[in-house]
Amino acid sequence: MATRRLTLPTWMPPLKGGKQLAAPILIIMMLAMMILPLPAFALDILFSFNIALSVIVLLTSLYTVKVLDFIAFPAVLLISTMLRLSLNVASTRIVLTEGHTGPDAAGKVIEAFGHFLIGGNYTVGIVVFIILTIINFTVVTKGAGRIAEVGARFTLDAMPGKQMAIDADLNAGLIGEPEARLRRKEVSQEAEFYGAMDGASKYVRGDAVAGIIVTVVNIVGGLVVGMVQHDLDFASALKNYTLLAIGDGLVAQIPSLIISTAAGFVVSRVANDEDVGGQLVNQLFAKPQVLYITAAIIGGMGLIPGMPHIAFLLLSMAIGGSAYLVGKRIAAKIVPPPVAPKAAAPEMEDATWEDIVPIDTLGMEVGYRLIPLVDKAQGGELLRRIKGIRKKFAQEVGFLSPPVHIRDNLELKPSAYRISLKGVEVGKGEANAGQFLAINPGMVTGPLPGVTTTDPAFGLPAIWIDNSLREQAQTMGYTVVDAGTVIATHLNHLINSHAAELLGRQEVQLLMDHLAKDSPKLVEDLVPKMLSLATLQKVLQNLLIEGVHIRDMRTIIETLAENAVRVQDPNELTMLVRIALGRAIVQQIFPNETELPVMTLDIKLERLLLQALQASGAESGGIEPGLADTLIVQAEQAMRKQEGLGHTPVLLVPGPLRPLLAKFLRRALPQVKVLSHSELPDSKTIKVTSLVGGPA
């Protein structure tokens, strides 16, 4: 007999253990408590569970380091509120139906809380219960809700700045795509958390109001039921039902107050690497001067006639002792540096060839305040970022850049740095360690106090601000980065800008050796049999000068091997390689676009340039000065129009003109990319959006 396997529907996820059943079972239990009558013993169990749950939530919030560590808190807040309301409904039913039998009719928990609070005086019990409810409603819950509301608004306002900071770190190679994706998810979850807390806090406020109403209903309804249905006298009915109502309200309001306090802790703390307890101890009792002054003030108050002298003086002595211990612990951490013995002056040695130090291809010099950023013993955050920059450069451009040699230079300003290429300065700037650079991307909502400067990498207006203004700056639309990121971004920009100069003969040889591991025959047939290493280097440098990546070395080598028999000129070989890499070049400029918005030359200007090219007899021939000025002006006008339309400024020209115009415009308008018709893949369509040399 064949057996038939039962399978879950495709829309139903598999159950993993009992965790996925916890929430549905809890919801069903709360609905059942509102509808079905419960015995007094069951109420005792559920009220005890409610108190235990509130304590667990409070302690979890105290030991939470970041709000996202307790991202389920809004849901917990809602479920705990609904649980209290369900228990109120269940207890009200049993109070009104069984309250005439005595104060233990609704269970021992309610009776114990009622006796504990009332203490034989019903008026005092009612007043204390009302005070607890008012504290929960007007102070704790309202304050936590307001903080959550403001936090949600500021978190949403700061999201664009945080996203731009993540993108800046990703582009600088400081983080990878998985980490960037995780940080974007955390930014989104933080905004959702505060929004959910703002909404969930409204439930708790409603719960506090409902607690007062339920208590009044229990007292009034109990008096009516006890005197009319069960023939109790007024004093007996008042005693039974008041104790039950106050006990019921108190056993619900105490967990509510605890969870409201937990909500306040979660939304009001400033995130760092410590929990709330650690922050309080390390910040309140960290300065012995503060404790000494406090001990003196409390001791002085204890000497005033009429004051409780023993209490004040004992407290003053305890605070003074704590100050002494804190000061002693701080002094123990400060160890004076050992005094090095004075060494004898070494004898001057004769000069040798070892004194000739080769120039570093890439070098960086820093002032003494920036030394902690590049010192491995002190963390060296910038060292890690430079490694990330070189790795990202190798993955995107196609070869490994030379290492960056870093040294300190006391001749520089304390916060200054200088980046050199082959011993020549190519960039410099200042970075204030411990502060943040707020960069204005062009859409900020207001100014910030600080030192006005410019972003060293891209020249954008910026301000150096203190750490306390970081969140405010992000909320106002600034892109906020630390000092290490400023230097790393500047270095990354310079490395990409001078990629052709970084590709030396040694790098080309290492690149060929790396390619030979997978395609040894291809490399062996080309270099040095058909092309010299110097010619190959020149071709690769030509590509890098125009911003073309050389990751597809297989295509480059195959194209060179195919044409090297008849062509040896590096410029002609570069043109042939560009045609072979046309799809990659277009993809790099126009990612994921099938229609390419481009600029073209007016037919008359195109003819003039072709005639000038033929007259010069070389592709690198010059352009007549008057025509050159006109070309620059009109190309700049067309470029502005392209940028205004949101397009990348790309000039499409005939193949013979491309090298000439690319070299000519590279100095005057480096933003303009020059492509030839033969470099466009057949799958792309052209849309002419601007005309260079045509009527304005």
MARVO-754662 format. One record per residue: x, y, z of N, C-alpha, C in turn. Coordinates in steps of 0.2 Angstrom, whole numbers, plus 5000, padded with zeros to 4 digits. Layout:
N
XYZXYZXYZ/...
REM end
This chain:
696
500449945000500050005000500450065000/500350114995500750174995500650225000/501150255003501050305008501050375005/500650415008500650485005500950535010/501450575008501750625012501350685012/501250715018500850775019501350835019/501250885014501750935014501351005015/501751045018501451115019501351155013/500851195013500751245007501451285006/501551305000502151334998502151405001/501551435003501651505007501751495014/501751435017501851425024502651405025/502951455029503651435031503751375035/504251335035504351285040504451315047/504151275052504251295059504951265062/505251315064505951295067505851295075/505851245078505751235085505051265087/505051295093504351325096504351395096/504951435093504951505093504351535089/504251505083503751535079503051525082/502951485086502251475089502151515095/502651545098502651585104502151645103/502251685098501851745097501051725096/500951675091500251655090499851635097/500251585100499951565107499851615112/500251665112500151725117499551765115/499451775109498951815106498251775108/498251715106497651675108497451675115/498051665119497851665126497551735129/497851785126497551855128496851865126/496651835120495951845118495551795122/495751735124495451695128495251725135/495751755138495651785144495151845144/495051875139494551925138493851895138/493751835135493151795134492951745139/493451705141493251645145493451665152/493051645157493151655164493751615167/494151645171494751605173494751595181/494951545183494951535191495551575194/495451585201495851635204496651615204/496751545204497451525204497751535197/497351535192497651555185497851625185/497351665188497551735188498151755192/498251715197498951725201499551705197/499451655193500051635189500151685183/499651715180499651765175499951825177/499651845183499951915186500651905188/500851855190501551845192502051845186/501751805180502151805174502151885171/501651925172501651985170502152035173/502252025180502752055184503452035181/503551965181504251945179504351965172/503951975167504051995160504252065161/503952115165504152185165504852185168/505052145173505752155176506252135170/506052075166506552055161506652115156/506052145154506152195149506552255152/506452275158506852325161507552315161/507752255164508452235164508752235157/508352205152508652205145508852275143/508352315144508452385142509052415145/509152405151509752425155510452405152/510452345150511052315147511152315140/510652355137510652365129511152415128/511652405123512152455121511952495115/511552465110511252505105510552495105/510152535102509452525102509252465097/509652455092509552405087509652335091/509952335097510052275100509452245103/508952295104508252275107507752295102/507852275096507352305090506652275091/506552225095505852195096505552235102/505852295104505552325110504852355109/504652385103504052415102503452355102/503652295099503152245099503052215106/503652215110503552195117503152235121/503252305119502852355123502052345121/501952335115501252325113500952255116/501352205116501052135118500952145126/501452175129501352185137500752225139/500652275135500052315136499452275135/499352245130498752205128498652145134/499252115136499252065141498952095148/499152155150498852195156498152205155/497952225149497252245148496852175148/497052125145496752065146496652035153/497152045157497152025164496652065168/496652135166496152175169495452155168/495252135161494652115160494452045164/494952005164494851935167494751945175/495151995178495052005185494452045187/494252085182493552125183493052075184/493052025179492451985179492451945186/493051915188492951875194492851925200/493051985200492952025206492252045207/491852055201491152075201490752005203/490951955201490551895202490751855208/491351865211491551825217491751865222/491751935222491951985226491651975233/491051955233490651955240490851905244/491251855242491551795246492151815250/492451875249493051895253493551925249/494051955252494651985248495051945244/495051875245495451825241495051795236/494451835234494051805228494451805222/494851855220495251855214495951835214/496051795219496751765220497151795225/497751765227498151785232498551845230/498751855224499151915222498751975222/498151985220497752045221497652055228/497552005232497352025239498052045243/498652015241499252035244499352115242/499352125236499452195234498952245237/498352225237497852265240498052285248/498152235252498352245259498952285259/499452265255500152305255500052375254/499652395249499552465248499052505252/498452475254497952505258498152505265/498452455268498652455275498152475280/497452455279496952475283496652535282/496852585278496652645276496452655269/495752645267495552645260495752715257/495652765260495752835257496452845255/496952825260497652825258497752775252/497552715252497652675247497452695240/496852725240496552755233497052815231/497252855236497652915234498352895231/498652845235499252815232499252785225/498652745224498552715218498552775212/498152825214498052875209498752915207/499152925213499752955212500252915207/500252845208500652805204500452805197/499752805196499452805189499652875186/499652925189499752995187500552995185/500952975189501652975188501852935181/501452875181501552835175501352875168/500752905169500452935163500752995161/500853045166501053115164501853125164/502153075167502953095168503253035163/503252975165503652925162503452915155/502852895154502552875148502552935143/502352995145502253045141502953075139/503453065144504153085142504453045137/504352975138504652925133504352935127/503752945126503452955120503653015116/503753075120504053135117504753125114/505153085118505853075116505853035110/505352985110505352935104505152975098/504653025099504353065093504953105090/505253145095505853185092506353145089/506553085092507053045090506953025083/506253005082506052975075506153035070/505953095072505953155067506753165065/507153175070507853185069508153125065/508053065067508353015063508153005056/507553025054507353025047507653085044/507753145047508053205044508853185043/509153145047509853135047509953075042/509453035039509552985035509952995029/509753055025510153065019510953075020/511053115026511753125027512153065029/511853015033512152955035512252915028/511752915024511752875018512352895013/512452965013512952995009513652975012/513652975019514352955022514552885021/514052845021514152775019514352765012/514052805007514252795000514952825000/515152875004515852905003516352855006/516252825011516652765014516752715009/516152695005516252645000516652664994/516552724992516952744986517652754988/517752774994518452774996518852714997/518452654997518752594998518852575006/518552615010518652605017518152545020/517652535016517252475018517052435011/516852375012516552335006515852345005/515652315000514852314998514452285004/514652225006514252195012514152235018/514752265020514752315026514252375024/514352405018513952455017513252445017/513052385014512352355014512052355021/512552325026512352315033512252385036/512652435035512552495038511952535035/511852525029511152555026510552525030/510652455031510052425034509952445041/510552465045510452485052510252555052/510352595047510152665047509352665046/509152625041508452615040508052585046/508352535049508052505055507952555061/508552595062508452645067507952695066/507752715060507252765059506552725060/506552665058505852625059505752615067/506352595070506252585078505952645081/506252705080505952765084505252775081/505052765075504452775073503952725076/504152665077503752615080503652635088/504252655091504152675098503752735099/503752775094503252835095502552815095/502352765091501652735090501552695096/502052645098501852605104501752635110/502152695111502052735118501352755119/500952765113500252785114499852735117/500052675116499652615119499752615127/500352635129500452635136500152695139/500052745136499752805139498952785140/498752755134498052735135497952685140/498452635141498352585147498352615153/498652675155498652705161497952735162/497652765157496952795158496552735159/496552685155496152625156496152595163/496752595166496852575173496452615178/496452675178496052715182495252705181/495052695175494352685173494152615176/494552565175494452495177494352495185/494852535188494752535196494152565198/493952625195493352655197492752615196/492752575190492152535188492152475193/492752445195492752395200492452415207/492652475209492352495215491652505215/491352555210490652565210490252505208/490552465203490152405201490152355207/490652355210490652305216490152325221/490152385223489652415228488952395226/488752405220488152395217487952315217/488452275215488352205215488252175222/488752195226488752175233488152195237/487952255236487352275240486652255237/486652255231485952235228485852155227/486352125224486352055222486452005228/486952025232487151985238487052015245/486652065245486352085252486952105257/487452125254487952155259487852225261/488052235268487952305270488552345267/488452415267488852465263489652455266/489752445272490452445275490752375272/490452325273490752255270490852265263/490352285259490452295252491052335250/491052395253491652445252492352415254/492352375259492952345261493152295256/492752245254492952195250493152225243/492652255240492752285233493252335232/493352375237493952425237494652395237/494652345242495352305242495452265236/494952235233495052205227495152245221/494852305220494952355215495652385215/495852405221496552435222497052385221/496952325223497452275222497552255215/496952245211496952235204497252295200/497152355202497452405198498152415200/498352395206499152405208499552345204/499252285204499652235201499652245193/499252285191499352305183499752365182/499752415187500052475186500852465187/501052425192501752425193502152395187/501852335184502252315178502252365172/501652405172501552455167502152515168/502252535175502752585176503452555175/503552495176504252465175504352465168/503852445163504052445156504052515153/503652565156503752635154504452655155/504652645161505352665163505852635158/505752565156506252535152506152575145/505552595143505552625136505952695137/505852725142506252795143506952775143/507252725146507952715146508152695138/507752655135507952645128508052705123/507552745123507452805119507852865121/508052865127508352925130509152925130/509452865129510152855130510452875124/511152895124511552905118511952845117/511952825111512352755110513052765110/513352725114514152715113514252645115/514852625117515052555118514852525125/514452565129514352545136513552545137/513352505142512652495143512552555148/511852565150511652625154512052625161/512152565164512452565170513152585170/513552555165514252585163514252655162/513852685158513852755157513752795164/513252775168513152805174513752805179/514052745180514652745184515252775182/515352765175515952795172515952875171/515352905171515252975170515053015176/514652985180514453025186515053025191/515452965192515952955197516652955194/516752985189517452985186517853035188/517653095190518053155192518053165199/518653155202518653165210518553235212/518653285208518553355210517853365211/517353335207516653345208516453305214/516753255216516553215222516753255228/517353275228517653315234517153375235/516953415230516553475231515853455234/515653395231514953375234515053355241/515553315243515653295250515653355254/516053405252516053465256515353505257/514953505252514353535252513853495257/513853435256513453385260513653395267/514353395269514553395275514353465279/514453515275514253585277513453585279/513053555275512353555276512253515283/512653455284512553425290512753455297/513153515296513253555302512753605304/512253615299511753665300511353645306/511153685311510753665317510053635314/509753585317509153565315509153505309/509753505306509753455301509953385304/509753325300509953265302510753255302/511153265307511853275306512153205305/511953155308512253085306512153065299/511553075296511453055289511853095285/511853165285512253205281513053195282/513253185288513953175289514253105286/513853055288514052995285514052995277/513553025274513553025267514153065264/514353125268514853165266515553125266/515553085271516253045272516252985267/515652955265515652905260515852935253/515552995251515753025245516453045245/516753075250517453095251517853035250/517752975253518152915252518152895245/517552895242517452875235517952925230/517952985232518353035228519053015229/519252995235519952975236520152915232/519752865232519852805229519952815221/519452855218519452875211520052905209/520252955213520852995212521452955212/521552905217522052855217522152815211/521552795209521552745203521752785197/521552845196521752885190522552895190/522752915196523452925197523852865195/523652805197523952745196524052725188/523552755184523552745177524052785174/524252845177524752885174525452875176/525752835171526452815173526952855169/527452895172527852935169528352895164/528452925158528952885154529652875156/529952815155530552805158531052855154/531552875158532052925156532652885153/532752895146533252855143533952885144/534352835145535052865147535352895141/535752945142536052995137536552955133/536452945127536952905123537552945121/538152915120538652955118538652965110/538853025108538853045101539252995097/538852965092539252925088539752955083/540252915081540752945077540452955070/540653005067540353015060540752965055/540252935051540552885046540552915040/541052885035541152905029540452885024/540352925019539852915015539852855011/539352815010539352755006538752765001/538752704996538152704992537552694995/537552665002536952655005536552715007/536952775007536652835009536152865003/536252834997535752854992535052814993/534552854995533952824996533452834990/533152784987532752794981532152824983/531852864979531252904980530652854980/530252874985529552834985529152854979/528852794976528352814971527752854974/527452824980526952864983527152874990/527152934992527352954999526852995003/526852995009526353035013526753065019/526753125020527053155026526553185031/526553175037526053205042526353245047/525953285050526153325056526053285062/526353305068526453265074525753255077/525253295076524553275078524153225075/524453205069524153155065524453085065/525053085069525453025070524952965073/524552975078524052925080523652885074/523552925069523152895064523552845060/524252855060524652815056525152765060/525052775066525452735071525152665072/525452615070525152545071525052525079/525552555083525452545090524852575093/524652635090524052665093523452655089/523352605086522752585082522852595074/523152655072523352665065522752655061/522152695062521552685058521652695051/522152745049522252765042522652715039/523052675042523352615039522952565036/522352555040521852505038521552525032/521352595032520952625026521452625020/522052635021522452635015522552575011/522552515016522552455013521852435009/521352465012520652455008520652495001/521052555001521052594995521452554990/522052524992522452494987522052434984/521652394989521352334986520752354982/520352404983519852434979520152454972/520652494972520952514966521152454962/521452404965521652344961521052314958/520552304961519952274959519652314953/519652384954519252424949519652444943/520352464944520752484939521052434935/521352384939521652324935522352314937/522652344941523352334943523452354950/523952334954524152344961524552404961/524352464964524752524965525252514970/525852554969526352544974526152564981/526552534986526352544993526452624994/526052644999526152715002526652715008/527152755007527652755012527452815016/527352805023527152865027527652875032/527852945033528252965038528053035041/528253045047528153115050528653165048/528353225048528753285046528653345051/529153355055529053415060528953475057/529153485051529153545047528453565045/528053515045527353535043526953555049/526353585047525953615053525753545057/525553555063525353495067524853455064/524353485061523753445058523753445050/524353455047524453455040524653385038/524553375031524853315028525053335021/525453295018525653305011525753245008/525453235002525553174997525953184991/526453144990526953154985526953094980/527053114974527153064969527853064966/528253014967528953014964529353074967/529153094973529553144976529253214975/528753224971528453284970527753294973/527653344976526953354980526453354975/525853314976525353314971524653334975/524753334982524153354986524353374993/523953414996524053425003523453455006/523453455013522853475016522953475024/522453485028522453485035521853445037/521953405042521453365045521553365053/520953385056520953395064520753335067/521253295070521153235073520653245079/520153205080519653215085519053255083/519053285077518553325075518253295069/517653325066517353295060517353345055/517353335049517253375043516553375040/516153425041515553425038515553455031/515453415026515453435019514853455017/514753515014514153545011514053515004/513653465003513553444996513053484991/512853544994512453594990511753594992/511553554997510853554999510753555007/511153595010511053595018510553645020/510353645026509753685028510053745032/510653745034510853805038511653795039/511953855042512653855044512753815050/513453805052513653765058514253805061/514253805067514853835070515453795069/516053825068516653785067517153825062/517653795061518253815056518053805049/517953855045517753855038518353835034/518253785029518753765025518453735019/518853695015518653665009518853585009/518453545006518653475006519253465002/519753435004520453435000520353394994/519953344994519853304988519453334982/518953364983518453384978518353464978/518653494983518553574984517853594986/517453554989516853574991516853614998/516453664999516453695005516353655011/516653665017516653615022516753655029/516653625034516753655041516953595046/517553615049517753565055517353585061/517053525063516553535069516753485075/516553495081516653455086516153395086/516353345090515953275090515253295092/515153345096514453355099513953375093/514253405088513853435083513753385077/513953325078513953275072513253255070/512853235075512153225073511753285070/511853345073511553405070511753415063/512353405062512653415055512253365050/512253305052511953255047511153275046/510853295052510153315051510053375046/510553415046510453475042510753465035/510953395033511053385026511853375025/512253395030512953385028513253315028/513753305024514053235024514653245029/514553205034515053215040515553155040/516253165040516753115040517253135045/517653085047518153095052518753115049/519353135052519953155050520253105045/520253035048520552985044520252975037/519552985037519152975031519353035026/519453095029519653145024520353135021/520853115024521453095021521453035016/521052985018520952925014520652945008/520052985008519753005002520153044997/520553095000521053134996521553084993/521853044996522352994994522052954988/521452924989521052884984520952924978/520752984978520653034973521253044969/521853054972522453064969522753004966/522652944969522852884966522552874959/521852884959521452874953521652924948/521752984950521953034945522653024942/523052994945523752984943523952904942/523352874940523452794939524052784933/524052824928524452814922525252814925/525352864929526052874932526252824937/525752784940525952734945526052674941/525852664935525952604931526652604928/527152584932527852584929528052514926/528652514924528852454920528852394925/528952404931528952344936528252324937/527752364937527052344938526752314932/527052334926526752304920527052224919/527652224921527952154921527652104926/527452134932527052094937526352074935/526052124931525452114928525452054923/525952054919526052004914526251934917/526651934922526751874926526051844929/525651894932525051864934524551844929/524551874923524151844918524451784915/525051774915525351714912525251654916/524951654923524751604926524151564923/523751604920523151574917523251564910/523551614906523651614899524351624897/524751574899525551584898525651584890/525351554886525551554879525351624876/524751654878524551714875525151774877/525351774883525851824885526551804882/526751744881527351724878527351744871/526851744867526851754860526851834859/526651874864526651944863527251984865/527451964871528052004874528551954876/529151964873529452014869529452004862/529151944859529151924852528951974848/528252004849527952044845527952124847/527952134853527952204856528452204862/528752254863529252264868528852284875/529152274880528752294887528652364887/529052404884528952484884528352504880/528252464874527652484870527052464874/527052404877526452384880526352434886/526852454890526752504895526452564893/526652594887526352654884525652644882/525452594879524752574878524352574884/524552544889524152544895524152604898/524652644898524652714901524152764897/524152754891523652794886522952774889/522852714890522152694892521952734899/522452724903522352754910522252824910/522652864906522652934906521952954904/521552914900520852934898520352904902/520552874908520152844913519852774911/520152744906519952674904520252624909/519852584912520152534916520452474912/520952444915521352394911521252324915/520652314917520452244921520452194915/520152204909520152154904520752144900/521252124904521952114901521952064895/521452014896521451964890521251994884/520752034884520552074877521152114875/521452154880521952204878522552164874/522752104877523352064875523152034868/522552004867522351974861522252034856/522052094857522052144852522752164850/523152174854523852194853524152134849/524052074851524352014847524152014840/523452034839523152024832523452084828/523652144830523752194826524552214826/524952184831525652204832526052184826/525852144821526252124816526252184811/525752224810525752274805525752344809/525652354815525652414819526052414825/526552464826526952464831526952524835/526552574832526452644835526052634841/526252654847525752644853525152684853/525152744850524452784849523952744845/524252714839523752674835523552614838/523952584842523752524845523252534851/523352594854522852614859522152624856/522152654850521452664847521152594845/521552554843521252484841521052444848/521452454853521252424859520552454862/520552524861519952554863519252534860/519352514853518852494850518652424852/519152384854518952314857518652314864/518852374867518552384874517952424874/517652434868517152484868516552474872/516352414873515752394877515952414884/516552394887516752414893516752484895/517052524890517152594890516452624891/515952604887515252634887514952614893/515052554896514752534902514952574908/515652594908515952624913515652704913/515452724907515252794907514452794908/514152754904513352744905513152684907/513152674914512952604917512252594916/512052534913511352514913510952554909/511252584903510852634899510852604892/510352604888510352574881510352634876/510052694879510052754874510552804877/511052824873511652864875511552934873/511452984878511353054877512053084876/512253104870512953124868512953194865/513553224865513653284861513953264855/513853304849514253294843514453364840/514853354835515153414832514653434826/514653504826514253534820514653504814/514353494808514653464802515153514799/515053584800515653624797516253624802/516153624808516653624813517053554812/516653504811517053434810517453434804/517253464798517653474792518253514793/518153564797518753614798519253574802/519053534807519553494811519853434807/519453404803519753354799520353384794/520153444791520653474787521253494791/521153524797521753534801522153474803/521853414804522153354805522553334799/522253334793522653314787523253354786/523153424787523653474785524253454790/524153444796524653424801525053364800/524653314797524953254795525053204801/524753224807524853174813524253184817/524053134821523453134825523553184831/524153194833524353234838524453314836/524353324830524453394827524053444831/524253504831523953554834523353584831/522953624834522353664831522553734831/522353774826522453844825522153874831/522553924834522353964841521653984841/521454024835520754054835520253994835/520353944831519853884831519853854838/520453844841520553814848520053854853/520153914853519753954858519053944857/518753954850518053944849517853874851/518253824849518053754851517953744859/518453774863518353764870517753804873/517553864870517053894872516353864871/516353834864515753804862515653734866/516253704867516153634870515953644878/516253694881516053714888515253724888/514953764883514253784883513853714882/514053674878513753604877513753564883/514353564887514453524893513953554898/513953614899513453644904512753624903/512553624896511953604894511753524896/512253484895512253414896512153404904/512553434908512553434915511853454918/511653504915510953534917510453484915/510453444910509953394909510153324913/510653324917510753264921511153214917/511453234912511853184908512653194909/512953134908513753144908513953174901/514353224902514653254895515053214891/514753184886515153144881515153164874/515753174871515753204865515853144860/515453134855515553084850515753114843/516353084841516653114835516953054831/517053074824517353024820518052994823/518152934821518752894824519452934823/519552964817520253004816520253064821/519753094823519753154827519753134834/519653074836519553064843520253074847/520853044845521453054849521553134850/521453174844521653244844521253284849/520553274849520153304853520153284860/520253214861520353194868520953224872/521553234868522153264871521953334872/521653374867521553444867521053464873/520553424874520053444879520253414886/520753374886520853344893521153394898/521453444895521753494899521253554901/520853574896520353624897519753604900/519453544898518853524901518853444902/519253434908519353364909518653324911/518153354912517553314913517253284907/517453314901517153284895517553224892/517153174891517353114888517253114881/517853094877517753094870517753014867/517253004864517152934861517152934853/517352884850517252884843516652834841/516452844835515852804833516052734833/516652714831516852644831516852604838/516852644843516952624850516252604853/515652624849515052614852514752544850/514552504855514252434853513652444849/513452394845512852394841512252394845/512252364851511652364855511452434858/511852484857511652544860511452594855/510952634857510652684852510952754854/510952804850511252864851510652924851/510752964856510253024856510653084857/510653124852511053184852510653244855/510953264861510653314865510953384865/511553384862511953454862512353454856/512453504853512853514847513453564848/514053544847514653584848514753624841/514753684841514853724835514253744831/513653724833513053744830512753804833/512153824830511853894832511653884840/511753934844511653934851510953934852/
REM end
